[in-house]
């Protein structure tokens, strides 16, 4: 069983005995886990917010706090005070720790007497820790929407890739709520609010230009940016979002709402009155085996750094992994003439090991960098620079044939040279597309690419090209 503690977002002012000044106190909230059991309750224990996070997290050993437990505050802590220089603070926190330990013991003892976990009432923990009967009943404090969303991001099993994207959704919602000047809750996140949020995502890039949005919205958005600048490492200027991007974002938000419904945090679900449109993708484009080999053998001696990134790209074309998996690989991933890895994007929900045998070119590239002493397989730059280098190497190798793509923002067809839109994901398409042309078995190719059977994403790679069309027609002869 596991416990997690955090502070209520509702603070009250009290006079501190140690300093005779007014300070904030908040009630400690408990969350209890065991298997599929996930319950929450108030503890009736109040602590000073300026001592909560910094001292417990910095002094876990002193207070015997297990590493897996989190003592997480929701308010900004006051300035740090050296704990070893203030005996009163140590005494205060020791007392609080003893009270929390006592509460944990009450729950542990009571839970050990439970015979059938499946029949455990949903309010078991609340009943166990409820206030005395002679005290007046109060309405339960509603869960803070953004606190619960944060909790979902931190505790829900998901890949690092998805966790990063969930944080993007959280921040997008925060900017939206500040821009519209609303206190976002589960109840007011209705279908109309979701449609308004969608409009905000479509128009956000306009709010940095007074000529496009008007003086009022321009000033309001500047105020929003100032308020959120401390929440992230760096503030990026918003860019136009395509419909697929917005649809994917709304799907991630929907998964959070469903999670909150399943845990009885709320019964509200604005998505019952809001429809997420299907994503639209164009025919996948990728380089042929001849184009890949042409790139590999093209002379880049005048740009040695680019030649290194070219080798990395060709190696990626030969194993078909995502760039995040390639970045994480080390020499330990090379086993008996093959590369083995667990895809990072899906490892939480479907942890499978992908094994791709290395062909002659892949082995040749690995041997070229066998003396590299870095953590990874190759001397990488950054993922952003890697994508820029891929475009450069394509232009130098004159890989500039025209391909048809769907503009992600307008959803209109466009003809563009492949060198202008080449990126690291093109290597994965090269692997999947060319293999499928050879074997025409999606499940077999999926074993090497890490796609699950019937994957919608994989289906986009299975374009029937001109060569396959001819083969099908000849079957009628």
C-alpha positions in Angstrom: 0.0 0.0 0.0 1.1 3.6 -0.7 0.2 7.0 0.7 0.5 10.4 -0.8 0.0 13.7 1.0 -0.6 17.2 -0.3 -1.9 20.4 1.0 -5.4 21.8 0.4 -5.5 24.8 -1.9 -7.6 26.6 0.8 -5.4 28.5 3.3 -6.3 30.2 6.6 -4.2 32.7 8.5 -3.0 31.9 12.0 -0.5 33.5 14.4 2.7 31.5 14.6 3.8 30.8 18.1 7.5 31.0 17.1 7.4 34.5 15.5 4.0 36.1 16.5 3.3 36.9 12.9 0.4 35.8 10.7 1.2 32.7 8.5 -0.8 30.4 6.2 -2.0 27.0 7.3 -3.6 24.4 5.1 -5.2 21.0 5.8 -3.2 17.9 4.8 -5.0 15.8 2.3 -4.3 12.0 2.0 -4.4 9.8 -1.0 -4.3 6.0 -0.4 -3.3 3.4 -3.0 -3.5 -0.4 -3.0 -3.8 -2.3 -6.2 -6.9 -0.9 -8.0 -8.0 1.0 -4.8 -7.5 4.7 -5.0 -9.2 6.8 -2.3 -8.8 10.3 -0.9 -9.7 12.0 2.3 -9.0 15.0 4.6 -6.9 14.3 7.6 -8.0 17.2 9.9 -4.3 18.0 10.3 -3.2 21.6 9.5 0.4 22.6 8.8 2.2 25.8 8.0 2.5 26.1 4.2 5.9 27.8 4.4 7.4 24.7 6.1 5.6 22.0 4.2 7.4 21.3 0.9 10.9 22.6 1.3 11.6 21.0 4.7 10.0 17.7 4.2 11.5 17.2 0.8 15.0 18.4 1.8 15.0 16.5 5.1 13.4 13.2 4.3 16.1 11.2 6.2 15.6 13.3 9.3 11.8 12.7 9.4 12.0 9.1 8.1 9.9 9.9 5.1 10.0 7.0 2.5 11.4 8.0 -0.8 8.3 7.0 -2.7 6.1 9.3 -0.6 5.6 12.8 -1.8 4.8 15.8 0.5 3.8 18.2 -2.2 2.5 21.7 -1.5 0.2 23.7 -3.8 1.3 27.2 -2.6 4.5 28.9 -3.3 6.8 28.3 -0.2 8.2 31.2 1.7 11.9 31.9 1.7 14.2 29.1 2.9 15.4 29.0 6.5 18.3 26.7 7.6 16.5 24.0 9.4 19.5 23.0 11.5 19.6 26.5 12.9 16.1 26.6 14.3 15.2 24.0 16.9 11.6 25.3 17.0 11.1 24.4 13.4 12.5 20.9 13.9 10.2 20.4 16.8 7.2 21.6 14.8 7.9 19.4 11.9 8.7 16.4 14.1 5.3 16.8 15.7 3.6 17.0 12.3 5.5 13.9 11.2 4.3 12.0 14.2 0.7 13.0 13.6 1.0 11.9 9.9 2.6 8.6 11.0 -0.3 8.1 13.5 -2.8 8.7 10.7 -1.0 6.2 8.4 -1.1 3.6 11.2 -4.8 4.1 11.6 -5.4 3.4 7.9 -3.0 0.5 7.8 -4.5 -1.2 10.8 -8.1 -0.7 9.5 -7.2 -1.9 6.0 -5.6 -5.1 7.4 -9.1 -6.0 8.8 -10.7 -5.7 5.4 -11.5 -9.2 4.0 -12.8 -8.4 0.6 -11.1 -5.4 -1.1 -13.5 -5.5 -4.0 -16.4 -4.6 -1.7 -14.6 -1.8 -0.1 -16.9 1.3 -0.1 -15.8 4.3 -2.1 -16.0 6.5 1.0 -14.1 4.0 3.2 -11.2 6.3 3.8 -13.3 9.4 4.3 -15.4 7.6 6.9 -12.4 6.3 8.6 -10.8 9.8 8.9 -14.1 11.8 9.3 -14.5 14.6 11.8 -16.1 13.9 15.3 -19.9 13.7 15.2 -20.3 16.7 17.5 -18.5 19.0 15.0 -20.6 20.7 12.4 -20.5 19.1 8.9 -19.1 21.2 6.2 -19.3 20.9 2.4 -16.3 19.0 1.0 -13.8 21.3 -0.6 -13.9 20.9 -4.4 -10.8 19.6 -6.1 -8.7 22.2 -7.8 -8.8 21.5 -11.5 -5.2 22.2 -12.3 -4.0 20.4 -9.1 -5.8 17.3 -10.1 -4.5 17.6 -13.7 -1.0 17.8 -12.2 -1.6 14.8 -10.1 -2.8 12.9 -13.2 0.4 13.8 -15.1 2.6 12.8 -12.1 0.9 9.5 -11.1 -0.7 8.0 -14.2 1.3 5.3 -15.9 2.3 6.8 -19.3 5.4 7.1 -21.4 7.7 10.1 -21.0 6.6 11.2 -24.5 3.0 11.3 -23.5 3.8 12.9 -20.2 5.5 15.8 -21.9 2.5 16.3 -24.2 0.1 16.2 -21.2 2.1 19.1 -19.7 1.6 21.0 -22.9 -2.1 20.5 -22.6 -2.0 21.7 -18.9 -0.2 24.9 -19.9 -2.5 25.5 -22.9 -5.5 25.3 -20.6 -3.8 27.6 -18.0 -3.2 30.3 -20.6 -6.8 29.9 -21.9 -8.2 30.2 -18.4 -6.1 33.3 -17.7 -6.9 34.8 -21.1 -10.7 34.3 -20.6 -10.3 35.3 -16.9 -12.2 32.2 -15.7 -11.7 29.9 -12.7 -11.6 26.6 -14.6 -13.4 23.7 -12.9 -14.6 20.3 -13.9 -18.2 21.6 -13.8 -17.6 24.7 -16.0 -15.5 22.7 -18.6 -18.6 22.2 -20.6 -19.0 21.6 -24.3 -19.3 25.4 -24.9 -16.1 25.9 -22.9 -14.3 23.2 -24.9 -15.4 24.9 -28.1 -14.1 28.2 -26.8 -10.8 26.5 -25.8 -10.5 25.1 -29.4 -11.0 28.6 -30.8 -8.3 29.9 -28.4 -5.9 27.3 -29.8 -6.7 28.3 -33.3 -6.3 32.0 -32.7 -3.6 32.1 -30.1 -0.8 33.0 -32.5 -2.7 36.1 -33.5 -2.6 37.5 -29.9 1.0 38.5 -30.2 0.2 40.9 -33.1 -2.0 43.8 -32.1 -2.9 44.4 -35.8 -4.4 40.9 -36.0 -6.2 40.7 -32.7 -6.9 44.2 -31.5 -5.6 46.3 -28.6 -7.7 44.6 -25.9 -6.7 41.0 -26.7 -3.1 42.0 -27.3 -2.8 43.6 -23.8 -4.7 40.7 -22.2 -2.4 38.1 -23.8 0.7 40.0 -22.8 -0.6 39.9 -19.2 -1.2 36.1 -19.5 2.4 35.5 -20.8 3.7 37.5 -17.8 1.7 35.3 -15.4 2.8 32.0 -16.8 6.5 32.8 -17.5 7.5 31.3 -14.1 5.7 28.0 -14.9 8.1 27.0 -17.7 11.8 27.2 -18.5 11.3 29.4 -21.5 8.3 31.1 -23.2 7.8 30.3 -26.8 5.8 32.5 -29.2 2.7 30.6 -30.3 2.6 29.4 -33.9 -0.5 28.5 -36.0 -1.8 25.1 -35.1 -3.2 22.6 -37.5 -6.5 20.8 -37.0 -4.7 17.5 -36.4 -2.6 19.1 -33.7 -5.7 20.5 -32.0 -7.6 17.2 -32.3 -4.7 15.3 -30.7 -4.6 17.9 -27.9 -8.3 17.6 -27.2 -8.0 13.8 -27.1 -5.3 14.0 -24.4 -7.5 16.3 -22.4 -10.4 13.9 -22.8 -8.3 11.1 -21.4 -7.7 13.1 -18.3 -11.4 13.8 -17.8 -12.3 10.1 -18.2 -9.6 9.3 -15.6 -11.2 11.8 -13.2 -14.6 10.3 -13.9 -13.4 6.8 -13.2 -12.0 7.9 -9.8 -15.1 9.7 -8.7 -13.3 13.0 -8.6 -16.0 14.4 -10.7 -19.1 13.2 -12.7 -18.9 16.1 -15.1 -17.7 15.4 -18.6 -18.0 18.2 -21.1 -16.9 15.9 -23.9 -20.4 14.4 -24.0 -21.4 17.7 -25.7 -18.3 18.1 -27.7 -17.2 16.1 -30.7 -13.5 15.6 -31.6 -13.0 15.4 -35.4 -11.0 12.7 -37.0 -7.4 13.5 -37.9 -6.7 13.8 -41.7 -3.4 12.6 -43.0 -2.0 12.6 -46.5 -0.3 9.8 -48.4 2.9 9.0 -46.6 6.1 9.9 -48.4 9.5 8.4 -47.9 12.8 7.9 -49.7 13.4 4.8 -51.7 16.3 2.4 -51.0 18.2 3.8 -54.0 17.8 7.4 -52.7 18.9 6.2 -49.2 22.0 4.6 -50.7 22.7 7.6 -52.9 22.6 9.8 -49.8 24.9 7.4 -47.9 27.6 7.4 -50.7 27.4 11.1 -51.4 30.7 12.8 -50.7 30.3 15.2 -47.7 34.0 15.5 -46.9 33.8 19.3 -47.1 31.2 19.2 -44.2 32.5 16.5 -41.8 29.9 17.3 -39.1 27.1 16.9 -41.6 28.7 13.6 -42.8 28.4 12.3 -39.2 24.7 13.3 -39.0 24.2 11.7 -42.4 25.5 8.4 -41.0 23.2 8.6 -38.1 20.2 9.3 -40.4 21.0 6.3 -42.6 21.4 4.1 -39.6 18.0 5.2 -38.4 16.6 4.3 -41.9 18.0 0.8 -41.4 16.4 0.1 -37.9 13.2 2.2 -38.2 13.1 3.5 -34.6 11.8 6.9 -33.5 14.4 9.6 -32.9 13.8 9.5 -29.2 14.7 5.8 -29.1 17.8 6.4 -31.2 18.9 9.1 -28.8 18.5 6.8 -25.8 20.5 3.8 -27.3 23.9 2.8 -26.0 26.3 0.1 -27.0 24.4 -2.2 -24.6 21.5 -2.2 -27.1 23.6 -4.0 -29.7 23.2 -7.7 -29.0 24.3 -10.6 -31.3 24.3 -8.6 -34.5 21.0 -6.8 -33.8 19.7 -3.8 -32.1 17.2 -4.4 -29.2 15.2 -1.7 -27.5 11.8 -1.0 -25.8 10.0 1.9 -27.6 9.8 4.8 -25.2 6.6 6.1 -26.6 4.6 3.0 -25.7 6.6 1.2 -23.0 4.2 2.0 -20.1 1.1 0.6 -21.8 2.7 -2.1 -23.9 6.2 -2.9 -23.0 7.6 -5.0 -25.8 11.2 -5.5 -26.9 11.8 -4.7 -30.6 14.8 -6.6 -32.2 16.1 -5.5 -35.6 19.0 -7.4 -37.2 21.7 -5.2 -38.5 22.5 -5.4 -42.2 25.9 -4.7 -43.8 25.6 -0.9 -44.0 24.3 -0.6 -40.4 27.2 -2.7 -39.2 29.6 -0.6 -41.2 28.3 2.6 -39.6 28.5 1.2 -36.1 32.1 0.1 -36.7 33.0 3.6 -37.9 32.0 5.0 -34.5 33.0 2.1 -32.2 35.7 4.3 -30.6 33.2 7.0 -29.7 33.3 7.5 -25.9 30.0 9.3 -25.4 26.9 7.9 -23.7 25.0 7.1 -26.9 25.9 5.2 -30.0 26.8 8.2 -32.0 28.0 11.8 -31.5 24.6 13.5 -31.7 23.9 17.2 -31.8 20.4 18.1 -30.8 17.1 16.8 -32.2 16.4 20.3 -33.6 19.8 20.6 -35.2 19.5 17.0 -36.5 16.4 17.9 -38.4 18.1 21.0 -39.9 21.1 18.9 -40.9 18.8 16.3 -42.6 17.4 19.0 -44.9 21.0 20.3 -45.6 22.3 16.8 -46.6 19.3 16.2 -48.8 19.9 19.4 -50.7 23.6 18.7 -51.1 22.8 15.2 -52.4 20.2 16.7 -54.8 17.4 14.7 -53.3 14.7 17.2 -54.3 12.0 15.2 -56.1 8.5 16.7 -55.6 6.0 15.0 -53.3 2.4 15.6 -52.4 1.7 16.6 -48.8 -1.2 17.9 -46.8 -0.6 21.3 -45.2 -1.3 20.7 -41.5 -2.8 24.1 -41.0 -5.0 24.5 -44.1 -5.4 20.7 -44.9 -4.9 21.6 -48.6 -2.7 19.5 -50.9 0.7 21.0 -51.7 3.6 20.0 -53.9 6.9 20.4 -52.2 10.5 19.2 -52.8 11.3 16.4 -50.3 14.5 18.1 -49.2 12.4 21.0 -47.7 10.3 18.7 -45.5 12.7 15.9 -44.7 13.1 15.2 -40.9 14.1 12.4 -38.6 10.7 10.7 -38.9 11.3 10.3 -42.6 13.9 7.6 -41.6 11.2 5.6 -39.9 8.9 6.0 -42.9 11.8 4.9 -45.1 12.2 1.7 -43.0 8.5 0.8 -42.8 7.5 1.9 -46.4 10.3 0.0 -48.1 9.9 -3.1 -46.0 6.1 -3.2 -46.7 6.8 -3.0 -50.4 9.0 -6.1 -50.1 6.9 -8.4 -47.9 3.4 -6.8 -48.0 2.7 -8.2 -44.5 1.9 -5.3 -42.0 2.1 -7.6 -38.9 5.6 -8.8 -39.9 6.8 -5.3 -40.5 5.2 -4.2 -37.3 7.3 -6.7 -35.4 10.4 -4.7 -36.6 8.9 -1.2 -36.3 7.2 -1.6 -32.9 3.7 -1.0 -34.2 0.9 -3.1 -32.7 -1.4 -5.3 -34.8 -4.1 -3.2 -36.4 -2.4 0.1 -35.6 -4.1 3.1 -37.2 -0.7 4.8 -37.3 0.8 1.9 -39.2 -2.0 1.9 -41.7 -0.9 5.3 -42.9 2.4 3.8 -44.1 0.7 1.1 -46.2 0.2 3.2 -49.3 -0.3 1.1 -52.4 2.4 2.6 -54.7 2.5 2.4 -58.5 4.7 -0.8 -58.5 2.1 -2.6 -56.3 -0.7 -1.4 -58.4 0.9 -3.0 -61.5 1.5 -6.3 -59.6 -2.2 -6.4 -58.6 -3.4 -5.8 -62.2 -1.1 -8.5 -63.6 -2.9 -11.0 -61.3 -5.9 -10.6 -63.6 -4.0 -11.9 -66.7 
